[in-house]
Amino acid sequence: MRQRMKLLHFPGADNPCKMTAPKIFISERNVSEVIYSYTLPDSASLLSFNATPVSNPNLSPDVTALSFFEASIDENIFTIQTTDKFASFGENVHTDGGVAAFVLLITLNCDGTAQSQVDVTVTDTFSRELAFSNPSGYSYSLPMPIMPKTDISAYGELISVYDVNFSNEQMSFSIAPEDFEVTTVQLDERKFKALLNPVRILQFDQSQIYTLTAVDSGNQTQIVEITIAVNASAGFDSPQFSSSYYSFSYSIAGQLTANDGDIAITSLKPDEASYQLEGEWASSFQVVFDNSTQQFTLSNSPIVLPNLPAQILLTLSFTTDVTTETVLIIDVEHLELIPAFSSLFYQGAYDPDSNSISLDPEIELQNAESVTLSDAVSDRLTIDQRSYAITSGSVLAIDDFDQYLKLVFAVTATSATLNSTSAVVALSYVKKASLHFDSPVYSAEYSEAGAVTFGSASHIGFEETTDFSAVEIAVDAAFSDNFKVVLDGSEWAVTVQKNLSVEILDSHEQLIVPITATMSGLSASALLVLQLPTQRLIQFSNLYYSGLYSVENTGMDSIKLNEVIAVTGADSEAIAVSFGEYGEYFTFNTETNEVDVVKNLDTSPLVTPFIVVLTACITSHPTSNATSLLVVDVETTTSQLQFVQKHYSAEYKSGTVELADKFIQLQNDDNLQVFLEYFLRNHPNISARLRRVFPTTA
């Protein structure tokens, strides 16, 4: 039944059949509804009606715009309405932007021809539900394990969703649980495909159900279930028995009773399995495997077996992709003297470091005359006939154990009446933690700024140990105040707590620092070799300098240098110059390289010229120094003892000094003895012999 929407009336202007171009807005929901009406004169008739899409909509090949609209005149009322075809508007129209626009052209005869235009805009309200290609769900049978980047659609039908909302532009998918990465592939304007790839290795032993959700650009959603079944025949199977051993009792009457329940195994491929019963008495027993329950049944021959030992050990193996085994222990009832173990199964541990075996519980026996180990281990292991302690003659290799680091063998006890019984021993290989530096020596550089830097190929590390959270590294006590080894992220770093002393820096090129690592009672040692900064050398520009000391009447005296005092090897601001015993009188001006007088000298007792020992050092390294002499004349008018020359050169050889000039001549030698004593007192490492030489006359 057709419904009417609100009617729109637009009165004409000059011609009663001429309609002012109206604009009409509807949605895809307005199916078979009147969208426009107009009252006409009685004589009016409809000559033509046409519909044209406006650029934006794309129509299916088998429809036209006129398929969705129709016009009619009924009792002078002109109406435009949507057709039944409008119900499939989404299937036949696709557009961008959420709307589809059409122009409707109407030609009427009303005492003259009149043509009018109606603009219709259809808005997408996303009223149509999304439709999966298989709404009941998708199912895939995959071999285990499922590897990452596997396209599961290769094992079943394609997952696709159909969206008939005509302005939809995109589709997104999500899955729960999030074991898969879902990628959207657009097949056409309305159809989208979901690709599922595992994000990690997946291993199931039973079917898993996932929920896939599709969402379009109008937030229209749809959910479908995906079932991942296990294809056991195509996957890798690692079967496992429910127990490592099963015990049975065998009566004198020949009745076999299971003591530990059913022999059960878990396998993905029970239909493809093979199994075998082995042992000295295997031919007297039979096993039957039920594929559906994955259980074995053990039975014996219908007659009473004569001469049976007190205990029978059988091995049951089961093979699919790999082989697994279990031990069947059958205790036989005897009236004679039978050895009795305290347990049918003993667990133990083998420590390769100490080459020792410990059992829990320890083996205890009654009625045993002798004990032996199974042939498989008798060449490596021995058992004491009194204490029943098991020992190894040589260190066992890890290859002596199976893939689970287990070594399983039998201990057989024999009584005086030659009856025997056996127990099973399962040893586990103990892999102990170890702590070893990956190098005995590490090299690094120590800077004057107080930092330790490793080279690109030298970093503190450990063999095998990757978890450093429990490791601590201590520095030898002699240097523990200076350095600390800390874990910085994933690397070890050496931090400087206190800078090395100047004495160490000046006397060493390298410093060897022992370090010790500890972890859970384990310890390891290594050496840290620090390359220390190279000692900087400084020197004066001259071996000696000369100057004149002037006594002023007032104020401070002054010294005028004949040569500029300069020190090479470091910046001037980093150098300090001292004046020995004259330190309280003079200071060195680093800006002018001159000597300033800060306290006037009492020149009366001085022997002129007097000698000042200059010492220069780097302020940050006081032991890095250089020396020179400053020979100072005192400006005076009195007669004083004076050398003829200001400077004399000499050469030091094997503890003696040879002057370049044979004699030192003096202008006034009245106070020669006083000067010599003063000179030797200030130079304790020099001895001299004074001999007056008179010139020879002709």
PABA-370361 format. One record per residue: x, y, z of N, C-alpha, C in turn. Coordinates in steps of 0.1 Angstrom, whole numbers, plus 5000, padded with zeros to 4 digits. Example, Ala and Ser with C-alpha at 12.3 -4.5 7.8 and 13.67 -1.06 7.14 Angstrom:
BEGIN
513249435078512349555078513249675078;512849785071513749895071512950005079;
REM end
This chain:
BEGIN
500849885000500050005000500950125000;500650214991501450334990501150435001;502250505006502050605017502350735011;501750835018501950975013502851045024;503751125018504551205027503951345026;504551435033503951575033504051635019;502851685014502751735001503251875000;503951904989504552034987503752094975;503152214977502452294967503152414963;503352434950504052554946503252614935;502552724938501652794928502452854917;501852844905502552894893502553054892;503253104883503353244881502453294869;502953284857502153334845501253224841;501753104841500952984836500552904848;499252874849498852784861499552654861;500052604849500752474849502252494851;502652614852504152634854504452634869;505252534873505652514888506952584890;507052654901508352714906509252594910;510452594904511352474906511552444921;510852334926511052304940512252214942;512752204955513852114959513252024969;513451894966512851794975513951704981;513951674994514951595000514251465006;514651355002514151225007515251135011;514951015016515950915019515650785012;516550685012516250565005515150485012;514650525023513550465030512150495024;512150605016510850655011510450574998;510050455000509750364989508250374986;507850394974506450404969505650504977;506250624978505650734986505550854977;504450934979504351064971505251164977;506151214969507151314974506851454969;505751474960505451604956504051604950;503251714952501951724946501651874943;500751894933500452024928499052024922;498252134925496852134920496952214906;496252144896496252204882494852234878;494652314868493352344863492752214857;491352224855490652104850491252054836;491652144828492052114815493452064814;494152064825495552024824495851874821;496851854814497251714811498751704811;499251574813500651554814501151504800;502151584795502651554782503851464783;504751494792505951414794506551424808;507251324812507951314825509251244823;510351304827511651244826512451264838;513451174841514351184852515751174848;516651254853518051254849518951254862;519951164863520851174875521751294873;522151354884523051464884524451414887;525351404877526751354877527151264889;526751294901527251224913526851074912;525551034911525250894912525750814900;526150684903526450584893525350484893;524650464882523550374881523950244875;523350134879523550004873523150004859;523749924850523449924836521949894833;521249814841519849774837518849864843;519249984849518250074854518550214849;517450304849517550444846517050524858;517250654858516750734869515250724869;514650714857513150704856512550584862;513550484865513050354871512550384886;513050494892512750524906511650624908;511150694898510150794899509050784889;507850824893506750824883505850944886;505150994876504251114878502851084872;501851154878500451124873499651244878;498451264871497351364874496151284877;495651314889494451244894493451354900;492351374893491451484898492151614900;492751654889493451784889494651794899;495051684905496151684914497351614907;498351694905499651644899500551584910;500951464909501851404920503051334914;504151344922505351264918505551174930;505851044927506050954938507150854934;507850794944508850694942508150564938;508950474930508350354926508750234935;508150114932508550004940510049974938;510650014926512049994923512950064933;512350164940513150244949513650164961;512950044963513349954974514749894971;515149884958516449844955517349954951;517150074956517950194953519350164956;519650104968521050084972521749984962;521049884958521649784949522049844935;521249944931521449994917522050134916;522350194928522950334928524150334937;525250394932526350414941526850554939;527250614951527650754950528650784962;529350894961530250934971529551054978;529851074991529351194998528151175005;527451065004526251035012524951075006;524951134994523651174987523751144973;522551124966522351114952521351214947;521651284936520851394932520251364918;518951404916518251384903517551504899;517351524886516551634881515351574873;514151614878512951564872512351674863;512151644850511551744840510151704837;509151804839507751774837507251874826;506551814816505951904806504451884807;503651994809502151994811501552074800;500252034797499452114787498352184795;498352314796497352384804497052514796;496152494785495952604776497352664771;498152574769499552614765500552514772;501652494765502652404771503552474782;503752404793504552454804505452344809;506752384810507752284814508352334828;508452234837508952264851510052164855;510852204865511952114869511752094884;511951974889511951944903513351874906;514051934916515351874921515051784933;515551654931515351554942516651514947;516951524960518151474966517851364976;518451244973518251124981519451114991;519151115004520151105015520250955019;521550905021521750775025521650765040;520750695046520650685061521250555065;521850475056522450345060521450255067;520350245061519250165067519350015063;520249985053520349845049521349775057;521049655061522049575069523149515060;524349505066525449435058525149285057;525649225047525349085044526649015042;526948915051528148835048527648725037;528648685030528348585019527848455025;528248425038527748305045527348355059;526148405061525748455074525748355085;525648225081525648125092527048095097;528048155091529448135096530348065087;531648075090532648015081533447915089;533847815083534547705090535747665082;536947645089538147615082538847495090;539347405083540147295090541547315086;542447345096543847375094544747275101;545947255095546947165101547647255112;547947185123548647255134550147235133;551047325137550647465141550347555129;549647665132549347765121550447865122;551147885111552247975111551748125108;552548225113552148365109552148385094;551348475090551148515076550448405067;549848305074549148205066547748265063;547348255050546048295046545048185048;544248195058543348075062542248055051;542048155043540948135033541348035023;542647995022543147885013542547755018;542047745030541547615036539947625037;539347715030537847715030537347835021;536147875023535547975014536048115018;535848205008536248345009535248415019;535848495028534948575037534748705030;533448735027533148865020531848915026;531649055025530449115030529949215019;528649215018527949295008527249415014;527549535010526949655016526149725005;524749735006523949794996523549935000;524149995011523950135014524750215003;523950284995524550334982525650434983;525950494995527050584996528250535004;528150405007529250355015530550355008;531650395015532950415008534050315014;533850255025534850175031534250065040;535049965044534649865053535849825062;535649805074536749765083536249645091;537249555095536949435102537749425115;537249365124537949335137537549185141;538449125149538248985153538548965167;537848885174538048845188537948695190;538948635197540148695202541048745191;542048825194542848895184544048815181;543848685176544848595172545248615157;544448695150544648715136544748865133;545448895122545449025116544449025105;543549125105542449125094542749235085;542849205072543049305061541849315053;541449435049540249455041540649475026;540049395017540249415003538949444996;538849554989537549594982537549524969;536449444967536349364954535649444944;534549524948533849614939533249724947;532249804942531749914949530949874962;530449754962529649704973530249584981;531149514975531649394981533049404986;533249354998534549365005534949235010;536249205010536849075014537649095026;537548995036538448995048539448885047;540748925048541848835048542348815063;542448695067542848665081544248595081;545248655088546548605089546948595104;547448475109547848465123548948565126;548848625138549848725143551048655150;550848525153551948445159551648295156;552448215161552248065159551148015167;550147955161548947905168548947755169;548747705180548647555182547447515190;546447445184545247405191545147255191;544447205201544147055201542647035199;541947145198540447135196540047265189;538847255184538347375176538247495184;538447615177538347745183537347825175;536547905182535547995176535948135178;535848215167536148355167534948435162;534948565166533848655162534448765153;533948765140534448875131533348975130;533749105131532749215130533149305119;532149335110532349425099531649565102;532249675099531749805101531949885088;530749955083530950035071531150185075;531150275065531450415068530250475075;529050415075527950465082527750405095;528750335100528750265113527750155114;527350105102526449985102527349865104;526949775114527749665117527049535115;527849425113527349285112528449195117;527949085124528848995131528648855125;529748775124529648645119530648555127;530448435129531348345136532248265126;533448255131534448175123534948065132;534947945127535347825134536647775128;537747755136538947705132539047565138;538947465129539047325134540447265132;540847165139542147105139542146995128;543047005118543146905108544346815113;544046715121545146645127545946565117;545346525106546146445097547146525089;546946655088547946745081548846815090;548646805104549546875113550646795118;551446845127552546775134552146725147;552346595150551846535162552946495171;552846535184553846495194553046425205;552846295204551946225214552646215227;551746195238552346185251551446095260;552046005267551345915276550945995289;549845955295549446025307550346005319;551145905318552145875329553345805323;554445825330555745765326555745615329;554945565337554845425340553445385345;553145255344551845195348552145065355;551545035366551844915374550644815373;550944685373549944585373550344475383;549344395387549544285396549144155388;550044055389549743925383549743815393;548543755394548343655405548843515400;548943435410549343295407548343225398;547043265399546043205391546043265377;546943365374547043415360546143535358;545643605369544743715367545643845367;545443925357546244055355545344175359;545744255369544944365374545744495372;545044595367545744725365545644805378;546744855383546744925396546645085394;546945135382547045275380546045325370;544945245367543945295358544345265343;543645325334543845305320545245365315;545745295305546945345298546445445287;546545575290545945675281547045755274;546745795262547745875255546945995248;547646105246547046215238547746225225;546946225214547546225200546646295191;547146375181546346435171546046335160;546846225159546746135148546645995153;545645965160545545825166545245725154;544645765144544345665133545545635125;546645715126547845685118548945625127;548645605139549745565149550045415147;551345385151551745245153552245235167;552145115173552645095186553244955188;554044935198554844815200555144795215;554944665219555344625232556644545232;557544585240558944525240559344485254;560144385255560644335267560844185267;561544125277561843985277560543895276;559543945283558243875284557143935275;557544015265556544085257555643985250;556243875246555443785238554243715246;554343725259553343665267552243765270;552243885265551243985268550844055255;549644105255549144175243548544315247;548644405238548044545240547144565228;545944635231545044675221544744815223;544744895212544545035212543245075207;542445155214541145205210541345345205;541145365192541445505185540445605191;539245565194538245665198538445715212;538945635221539145675235540645705237;541545665228542945685229543445615241;543045495244543445415255543945275251;544945225259545445085256544844995267;544644865263544244765272545344655272;545944615284546944515285546244385289;546644275282546044145286547244045285;546943925292548043815292547443695285;548343595283547943465278546943405287;545943325282544943265290545443155300;546743105298547243005307548143075317;548343005328549243055339550743045333;551443155334552743155329553743105339;554442995335555342935345556743015346;557342995357558743045360558843195357;557843275361557843415359558743475370;559543585367560243655378559243725387;559743775398558943855407558343975401;559044035391558644155385559044155370;558044195362558344205347558244345343;559244395335559244525329559044515314;558044595309557744595295557744745291;558144775278558144905273557144915262;556245015263555245035253555545165246;555745155232556045275224554845305215;554745435212553645485204554245585194;553945565181554645645171553645715161;553745845160553045915148554145995141;554246125143555346205138556646185146;556446155159557546125168557146005176;558145945184557845825192557945865207;556945815214557045825229556845695235;557345685248557345555255556845565269;556345455274556045435288556445295293;556545285306557045155312555845085319;555644955316554644875322555344785333;554944805345555644725356554544625361;554944495360554044385364554644305375;553944325387554444245399553744105399;554644005400554143865399554043815413;552943755417552743695430553443565431;554343555442555143425444555043395459;555043265461555143215475556543195480;557543205470558843195474559443325479;560743325483561343445487561543545476;560943665477560943755466561543885471;562443945463563044075467561944185466;561944285475560944385475561544525476;561344605466561744745467560844825475;561344935481560545025489559645105480;559945115467559145185457559345125443;558345125435558445075422559145175412;559145305417559645415408560445505416;561745535412562545625419562945735409;562845865414563245975407564546025413;565446085404566646135409567246245400;568346295404568946405396570446375395;570946405383572446395380573046535379;574046555387574746685387576046665380;576246725368577446705360578646775367;578446885375579546955381580246865391;579446795399580046705409580046555405;579546525393579346395389578746305399;577646355405576946285415575446255412;574946145418573546105416572846105429;571646175430570846175442569446115438;568946035447567545975445566646015455;565346025452564346065461563045985458;562745875466563445835479564645755475;565545725484566645635482566145495481;566945415474566545275472566745195485;565645125489565645035500565144895495;565744785499565444655495565344555506;564444455504564344345513564544215504;565144115511565243985504566143985492;567044085491567844095479569244035481;569643945472571043885473571943965465;571444025453572344105445571444195437;572044305432571344405424572144445412;571444465401572144495388571344605381;572044675372571444785364571244725350;570244785343569944735330571144755321;571244675310572444675301572644805295;571644885293571745015286572645115293;572745095306573545195314574645125322;574744995322575744925330577144965327;577445015315578745045311579145185317;578145265321578445395327578145415341;577145335346576745345360576945215368;577145235381577345115389576445135402;576045025408575245025420575944955431;575945015443576644945454575744835459;576344715462575544605466575044605480;575544705488575044715502574144835504;574644955500573845085502572845105490;573145035479572245055467572445195461;573545265465573745395459574245385445;573745465436574145455422575245565419;576345535413577345625409577745615395;578445725390578945725376580445725377;581045635369582545625368583145755362;582545805352583045925345581846015343;582146145340581046245338580146205326;578846205329577946175318577746295309;577646275297577346385287575946405286;575546525282574146555281573446475270;574346425260573746335250573446195255;573846165267573446035273571946045277;571346155278570046175282569146205270;567846175271566946195260566546335258;565646365249565246505245564646575257;564146505267563546575279564546575290;565846545287566946545297566646435308;566146325303565846215312566746095308;567146015318567745885316567045785325;566345695318565445595324566045455323;566145385334566745255334566145165345;566445045345565844945355566944905365;566444885377567344825388566644685391;567444585390566844445392567544385404;566744335413567144275425566844125424;567844035429567643895428567743835442;566843745446566843685459567743565459;567843505471568643385472568043265465;566743275463566043165456565943195441;566743295437566843335423565543395418;564743445427563543525422564043665421;563543735411563943875409562843965408;563044095410562044195409562844325405;562144415398562744535393562044665397;562744775397562144905399562744995388;562045105385562445195375563145315381;564245365376564945485380564945585368;564445705371564445815361565345925366;566445945360567446055364567146175355;567146295361567046425354568446485353;568846545342570046615340569946755346;570746785355570646915362571447025355;570847115349571547225342571647345352;572847365358572947465368573247605361;572847705369573147835364574647865365;575147945355576547985355576648135353;577848185358578048325356579548345352;579748385339581048405334581048535326;582048625328582248735320582548685306;582148765295582448725282583948765277;584648825286586048855284586748875297;588048835298588748855311589248995313;589249075302589749205303588949295295;588549415300587749515293588649645293;588649715281589449835280588449955279;588850065286588050185285588950305287;588550425285589250545286588750625298;589650685306589250775317589650915313;588651005313588951145309589151225322;589851345320590051435331588751485336;587751495328586451545332585751445342;586251325343585651225353584651135346;584951085335584050995328584850875322;584150755322584750635317583950595304;584750585293584050555280584650425274;583750335270584250205264584350225249;585250155243585350155228584150075223;583950085209582850025203582849875204;584049815205584249665205584449615219;584349695230584649655243583549695253;582649605257581549635266581549515276;581149545288581049445298579849355295;580049225294578949135292579248995298;578248905296578348775302578048665292;578648545294578348435286577048375291;576148345281574848275284573848365292;574348425302573448505310572848625303;571548635301570848745295570048825304;569648765315568848845325569748895335;570049035335570949095344570349145356;569049125358568349185370568949135383;569449015384569948955396571448965397;572149035387573549035387574049175393;575049165402575649285407577149275405;577749395401579149405398579749495408;580749445416581449535426582849565421;583349685425584649735421585549695433;586849665430587849635440587849745451;588049705463587949805475588949925473;590049895466591050005464590450125456;589450095447588950195438587450205440;586850145451585350145452584850285455;585750375460585250515462585250595449;586050545439586150625427585150575416;584850445416584050395405582950305410;581850295401580750205404580250155391;579950025390579449955377577949945379;577150005370575749995371575149955358;573949895358573249855346572449975341;572750015329572150125322571350075311;570050045313569149985303569549835301;570149805289570549675286572149655286;572849765290574249765290574849805303;576049755306576749795319577549915316;577550015326578250135325579050155337;580250225336581050255347580850405350;580350435362580250575366581350615376;581650745375582750795384582150865396;582350805408581850855420582850965425;584150945423585151045428586251035418;586751155414587851165404589151105410;589951045401591250995405592151105410;592951075419593851185424594951225414;595451345416596451395406597751305407;598051255419599251165420599051045411;597850985410597650865402597750905387;597051015384597151055370598551085365;599351145374600751185370601651065369;601350965376602350855378601950725370;600750725363600250605356599850645342;600050555333599450565319598150485319;598150375326597050285327596750245341;595450215344595050185357594250055356;594649945364593949815363593049805375;591749795373590749795383590049655383;590249575393589549445394588049465396;587249385390585749385392585249245394;584249235402583649105406582149105404;581649005397580148995395579648885404;578448905409577848795418576348785414;575848655415574448625411574048495418;573148505428572648385434573748295439;574748345446575748265451576948235441;576748275429577748255419578648385418;579848365413580748485412581648475400;582048585394583048585383583848715384;585148705379586048815380586548855367;586948985365587549035353588349155357;589049205347589849325349589349445340;589249555346588949675338590249765337;590749775325591949855322591549985317;591850085325591550225322592750295316;592650355304593650435298593550575304;594550615311594550755317594950855308;594550985310594951095301596551105301;597051135289598451155287598951285294;600051275302600551385309600951505300;600551615303600951735295602251795301;603151825292604451885295604452035292;605052105302605152255299606652285302;607052405296608452445298608452595296;609552655302609752805300610452825287;610252945281610852975268612352985269;612853025281614353035283614752955295;616052915295616652855307616752955318;616953075315617153185325616653315319;616253405328615853545324616653635333;616753765329617553865336616653985338;616954065348616154185351616854275361;616354395362616854495371615854535381;616254515394615454555405615754695409;614754785408614954925411614254965425;615055025433614555065446613955205445;612655215448611955345447611955415460;611955555460611955635472610655615480;609555605472608255585478607555475471;606555415478605755315471606455185469;606055105459606554975456607754985447;608754905450609854895441609454825428;610254815418609854755405611054675400;610554575391611554495383611254515369;612354545361612254555347612954435341;612254355333612754235327613454265314;614554195311615254215299614654115288;614054015292613353915283611953895289;611053855279609653825283609553685288;609053665300608853535305607653465299;607853355293606753285286606853135289;605653065290605552925293604752855282;605352755276604652685265604052555270;603052505263602452365267601152375273;600652495276599252505282598852655281;597552675282597052815281597552895293;597853015291598353105302597453105314;596153105312595253115324595252985332;595852875326595852745333597252725340;598052825340599452815345599652905357;600352855367600752935378602252935379;602753055381604253075383604553115397;605453045403605853085417607353125417;607753185428609053245429609953195441;609653065445610453005455610453085468;611653115474611753185486611453325485;611253375473610853515471609353535468;608653425471607253425468606453535474;606853585486606053685492606353825487;607453835478607853965473607353985459;607253885451606953895437605653815433;605053855422603953785416604053795401;603553695394603653695379602253745374;602353845365601153905359600953825345;599953745345599653655333599153735321;598653855323598253945312599354015305;600354055313601454135307602754045306;602753925313603953845314605053915320;604754005329605754085337605754035352;606854075359606854035373606554165381;605554155390605254275398605754255412;606154365418606654365432605454385441;605154295450604054315460604554345474;605954325476606554365489607954395486;608354515491609754565488610754475496;611854445488612954375494613854455502;614554405512615654465519616854425511;617354515503618454485494619854495500;619954545513621254565519622054435520;621354315524622254195526622354115513;621654155502621654075490622954085483;623353975477624453965468623953985454;624454075447623954105434624854055423;624353995413622853975411622353855420;621053865425620553745432619653665423;619553535426618953445417617553395423;616553405415615153365418614853235410;614453135417614053005410612553025407;612353015393610953025388610452885387;609252865391608552735389607152755383;606852685372605552695365604852565366;603552565368602852435369601452455363;600852345358599452355354598552345366;597652435368596952445381596152315384;595652245373594952125376595852005378;597152015375598151915377599351975383;599451995396600552065402601851995400;601851865398603151795397603651805382;602951865373603451885360604052025360;605352035361605852165363607152185355;607652305354608852345347609552445356;610852455355611652555363612552635354;612952755358613852835351614452935362;615453015358616053105367615853255363;615653335373615553485370616753545378;617653595370618853665375618553815377;618553865389618153995391619354085396;619654195389620554295394619854395402;620454445412619854545421620554685417;619654775414620254905410620754975423;622154985423622755045435624055115431;624555205440625755275438626955235446;626655135456627655085464628554985458;629654955463630554855457630154715463;629754635454629354495458630054395450;630154275455630754175448629954145435;630554135423629854115411630654025402;629853935394630553855384630753945372;631753915364631953985352630853955342;630453825341629353795332628053765341;626953785334625653765341625353615342;625753545331625353405330626553325326;626653195331627653105327627052975323;627552915312627052785307627952675312;627352565315628052445320627452315315;628152205315627652075311627851975322;626751905325626751805336627151675331;628251615336628751485331629151395343;628451285345628851185355629151245369;628251335373628351385387629251505388;629751555377630651675377630151785368;630451905370629952015361631252075355;631252085342632352145335631852285329;632552385332632152525327632652535313;631852605305632352645292633552735293;633452835302634552925305635352865316;636652855315637452785325637352855338;637252985338637253055351636053145352;635553165364634553265367635253385373;635253505366635953625370635053715378;635553775388634753865396635354005395;634454105396634854245396635354285410;634654235420635054275434634954145442;635954095447635953965454636153975469;635854095474635954115489635054025496;633854005491632853925498632653785491;633653745485633453615477633053495486;633653485497633353375506631953375511;631453495514630053515518629053475507;629253515495628453475483628453325481;629653265482629753125479628853045489;629053085502628253015512626753025510;626353145506624953175504624453085492;625353085482624953005470624752855473;625752805480625752655483624652625492;624352715502623252695511621852675504;621752755493620452745485620452645474;621652575472621652475462622452355468;621752275477622352175484622852055476;622452045463622851945455624151975447;624752095450625952135443627052165453;628252105450629352135459630452215450;631252295456632152375448633452395456;634552405449635852435455636352565450;636552655459637052795455638552795455;639052835443640452855442640752975435;641553065441641853195435643053175425;642853215413643853205402644353345399;645653355400646253485396646853485382;646653585375647153585361648653585361;649153515351650653495350651253615343;652353665349653053785343654153735335;654553815326655653775317656953785324;
REM end
